[in-house]
Amino acid sequence: MLRLHDDRAAEPLTLAGPGTLRIRVHDPVGLAGLRPLLLADLVRRSAERRRIRALVFCDDPGEELRTAALTVNIPPPTPWDGAAGPRIDLHVTGPGADCDGEGRWIRCGELRAAIAFPAELTAAGLDPLAVRLALLAHGHRPPVDLTDEALRDAAAELARWRRRVAEWAESPSHPIDQGHAERIQRALDDDLDTAAALRLLRELEHDESVPPGSRFETFIHFDRVLGLDLPAEIGKI
């Protein structure tokens, strides 16, 4: 069961299907608006795995942020019409925003970056999904500095994982490794702790006691939530 900690309530919001979840992202502005949009996307992906229909609404993010979001695997949300909009279950905001109104609220931490995304990243030959990985590595609450070094490290890890997934895909098939998968799922279920989930995936990557086919299935399984396009190199190496 997914538990999301509300910034205003003592009890977490728990998600267990089936049903419908309506999410609204408030006033995303500039590159910093990627964090609330990314959190809403993670909640949507997690909810849909539990047979929960997740609808994401958003105030107009502007063309620049809309393009940046698409580049990091965040599909366009439905435009928010406050006059005719439906009841919202979960509100997602950036730092410093007021948490007023009904429903549950999550405030994302500050994002500081000295890049023009995605243009500068692409010009440097880095995969734009390095931005998604770099943000996932911190979770959604702490402040994040997207430095050049952090993005290059994330791009290198993303490329390595895709190579490993492509290599493991050539091995005999094995079921998902239940021990590692249960620990990763517990991390994701605890307020979408993607930082802990990624640390556990790194442990699995280097655990030679787990068959390659099982590591493949486990990485692919969790990529459906993480959205890093890990199968991208399959058949190319």
Helices and strands as residue ranges (DSSP letters): E 2-4, E 13-15, E 19-25, G 31-33, H 34-48, E 52-58, H 63-71, E 78-79, E 90-93, E 104-107, E 111-113, H 119-123, H 129-136, E 144-146, H 148-168, H 178-189, H 194-205, H 212-226, G 230-233
